[in-house]
Amino acid sequence: MSTDGSGVFAIVLAGGEGKRLAPLTADRAKPAVPFGGHYRLIDFALSNLVNANCRRIVVLTQYKSHSLDRHLSTTWRLSPLLGNYVASVPAQMRRGPRWFVGSADAIYQNFNLINDERPKHIIVFGADHIYRMDPRQMVEQHEASGAAVTVAAIRAPIEQADQFGVIETAPDGRRISAFREKPSDAQPLPDAPDQVYASMGNYVFTTEALVEAVAADAGDEDSKHDLRRNIIPMLRIAGRRRSTTLQPTRCRARPRATAATGTTSAPWTPTTTRTWTSQRSSRSSISITRSGPSTPGLTRSRLPSSSSTTRCAAGTRSTR
């Protein structure tokens, strides 16, 4: 990934209802739920992306989006002179009189955004996760592997497997044997019988692979049109047909990160996140990387820190 983020386009999925957070979502979408006073849940994903120099971002919205739209328009103002933007894109019914019926369908209905940018790689992140990571390292790992898709995952207790999309591996711990949605009988990790790999819902796709898979899925009437349930398994199966090999690697740590305001952040402190790769070429199918910058937001904040493996990113305010 180039230092200016060229060739990369980010899609942030922010269309969920957030029923499990009721009554906090009674009047707003889940990504717009306040956090730490000034911030919203979506600020974590946007902070991670912007601090990785990925500054062409669309946020796909649907339910009760006014609060979220207002927050994005008043807080996330990037420089249009440099071609940077964070744009809120509501459901436009470009494929007929219907709302988004899944995360893959949301992308399918917005192919025009991809056609406008014509990126080499597409980052697809959720808008309601609280974490800190460096998408730039994830993109670099994806490019090096030649994969169709790279999926970020973290370790989680096996008793919580029915709450996540779970990546199951072969005995060597390097190959994906299954990608299952909230299983009640998840298989433990080879090196940790009490843990599983839980998908973070963060993906890096090669544009061609994503467009082909989503277009094919759109014609399947039995599909849930979901990235985790349908698109990732589709690409995994396609990769296995080509006899893929596995190469564990570690992304290099960067000494410093630079915030969008031009100020210098604290020294880089990698946190542990694993990224898994599934592809259709014969170069590699899964790769493991350590990622996660000590990323403040666009301005420093006083959000509480955590000593756990996956740590909070500071939310962001105005870039002006």
N, C-alpha and C positions, 0 to 999 in steps of 0.2 A: 504494500500500500504506500503510495507516495505521501510525502510529508504534508501536502496540501489537501489530501483526501480525494483527489480526482480519480474518476473511475469507480467510485463507490457511491451508492444511493441508499438512503436509510428509510425504511418504512416502520413506523411505530404503530402497533395495533392498539387502539384505544376505544373500541366499540362495544366492550362488554357491559352488561347491566350491573354486575357486582352485587348480586342478591345476597351473597354470604356476608357482606359488610353492612347490610341493613341494620339500623335506620340511617347510617352515615351516607348511604347512596339514595336516599329517598328523593333528593332534589338535584343530584349531580351524578355524573358518570364516575365509576370507581377510580380512574386515573386522576380525577380532580379532587379527591378526598384530601383535605389539608393534612400536613405533616410538619410538626415542629413549629407551628405558628405561621410562618411566612411561606412555606413550601407546599407543593402538591406531590402526590405519589409519582406523577409523570416526570417530575424534575430529576429523579435519579437516572432514568434511562436517557433523558436528553443531556444531562451533564456528562454522562459517560461518553456519549456520541460526540458531543461538541468538543470536549477536551481531547478526543482522539482525532481531531481535525476532520471529522465527518460532519459537514455543515450544509448538506442538501438533504433535508429531512421533511417527510410528510407524515402527518399524524391522522390516521383514519378513524373518524368518529362516527357514532350512530345514536346511542341512547343518551338523552338528557345532557346534551353536549354544550349548552350555553356557558356554564361556569368554566368548563375546560377551554372553550374557544376564547373566552375573555382573558383567561390566565395566559394562554399562549400569545395572544396579540399584544398584551401589555408587558409581558415579562421576557419573552424570547424573541428579541428583535436583533437579528443578525444583519450584517452589512449586505445590502442588495448590490452595491457597487462591485463586490467581489463574487457575486453570484451565489451568495449564501442565504439560506432561508430555513425557517421552521414554519411549515404551512399546515393549517388545519383543513382537512378534506372530508366533508360530510358524505354520507351515502348519497350517490347521485342517480342510482337506478339506471346506469348505462346499459345494462343487459336485460332490461325489462322492469316492469313495475313490482319490484321486490327489494327487501332489505338484504343486508349481508346475512347469509345463512351459515357462515363459518369463516375461520381465518383465511383459508385458501380462497374462498369465494370473495372475500373482501379484496384480496389481491387481484383476482380475476376481473372483478368489476372496475378495477383501476389500472388496467394495462396501459391506458393512455399516459399515465404518469411515468411509467417505465419507458414508453416510446419517446416521450419528450426528453428524458435525460440520457437514454441509451448508455447505461453504465456497464462496466465489466462485471461488477459484483454487486449484490443487493444484500444489505443487512436488514433482517426482520427481527425486531425486538418487541417484547411486551411493554405495556405502559404502566403497569401497576406493581412492579417488583422493587424491593428496597435492597440494594446491593451496590458493590463497587467492583468494576472490572475495566479492562482496557480493550475496547473493540478493535483497536489498531493491531494488537498482537494476534487477536483472533483472525483478522483478515489476512495478516501476513502468514499465519499458519495454514490458512485455507489456500492461499495462492501457492505456497510451497508444496502442498500435498497434491495439487491438481484435482481436488475433489469437486463433486457436484454440490455438496452441502456440508457444513461444519456445524455441529450442535454443541452448545455449552451445557455442562452438567455439574452437579455438586453431589457429594456424598450426603445421604440422609439415612436416619434409622429405618431399619426394615419394617418396623411396625407402622411407619407412616407411608409405606409404599402405595397404599390405596388412596393417597391424596395427590399423587404426582403422576406425570408421564415418566415411566421408568425405562432406562436403558439397561438391558441385560447383555452380559458379555460371555464370550467363550472361556474355557478354563484358563487360557493364557492371560486373560484380563485385557486383551487388546482388540479383539474382534467383536463387533456387535452381532449378537445372536438373535436379539428380539428388541423391539421398541413397543412397549405396552402401555396402554392408558389406564392408570389407576388400578393395577392388578391386586387381587386379594391373595395371590400365591406367588409373589415375586421371588426370583432366585437371588440369593445373596452374592456379594462380590467374592471372587476367589481368595482375596487376601483379607477379607473382613466379613465374617459370617453374619454379623449383625447390621450390615449396611447395604444400601443399594445406590445406584447412580440415578439421581432425580434430574430430569431435564429442567433447565432454567427458562425454556421458552425463547431462547435467543439463538438465532441462526444466521449463518452467512451462506448465501447461495451464489453459484455462478448463474448469471442472468439467463443464459440459454436453458440451463437445466430447470430453473424455477418456472420459466414461462411454459416450457414444454409439459412439465408435470402438472402445473395448475390447469392448463388448457385441456389436458387429457382427463383430469379429475372432474372438470366442469361438465363433461359429457356422461359421467357415471351417475345414474339416477339413484344408485344404492349407497353412494358415498356420503359421508358427513361433511365433506368439503372442509376438512380441518388439517392444518399442517402436521400436527403430531399424529393424528389417527390415520391419515391417508397419504400425505405427500412424503413424509420422511420414510415410512415403510416402503412406499413405491420406489424411492431412490435407493434404499438399502437393498431391495430385491434385485433391482437392475444392476447394482454394483456387484452382487454375489455372482451373477451370471457371467461376469467378466473375470472371475477368479482373482479378486483383489488381494493385495498383500498389506501388511500392517507394519508401520514404522513409528514407534514412540519417539517423540522429540520434545525438546523444551525450548520455549521462546526465550530469547535473551531479555534480561531486565534492562530497562532504560534508566539512566542516571537521574533525569529530571523530566518533568512535564510542564508545558506552558499553557496557562489559562488563556481564555479568549480575550481577556482584557489586556494581555501583553505582560502581565505580572508573572513572576516565576513561582511555581508551587514548591511545596516541601519535597524532599528527596523521594525518589520512587521506592515504594515498599511493596513488593509483589505479595499478593495474597493468593491462595491456592484455588484455582478453578480448573476443571478438566474440560477440554473440548474434544469431541469425538467427531470423526469424519467418515462419511459414507459417500462413495463415488461410483462412477461408471467406467473409469479408466483402470488400467492395471498398475498404477503407480502406488497408491496407498489407499486403504479403506478407513482406517481409524488412526488418529494421532492424538497424543496427549500433550497438553501444554500447561505451563503455569502462567497465569496472567493475573492482572489486577493492579492498577497503579494506585499510588497514594494521591488520589485525585480530589482536589477541592472542587468546588463549583466554579462558576465564572467569577464569583466573589467568595471570600472565605466565610464560613458559617461556624456556628457553635453547636452543630448537631452532635448528639452523643455518639461516641465511638464504641466499637465492640471488639473483643479479643477473639471472637470466633473466626473461622476460616473465611467465610464470606462476609465482608464488612460493608458498612453503609458508605455511600458516596454523599458528599455534601450536595445539597440542592443548589439551585442557581437562581440568580435574579437577573437584572437587566445587563445586557452586554454593552450598554452605552457608557 
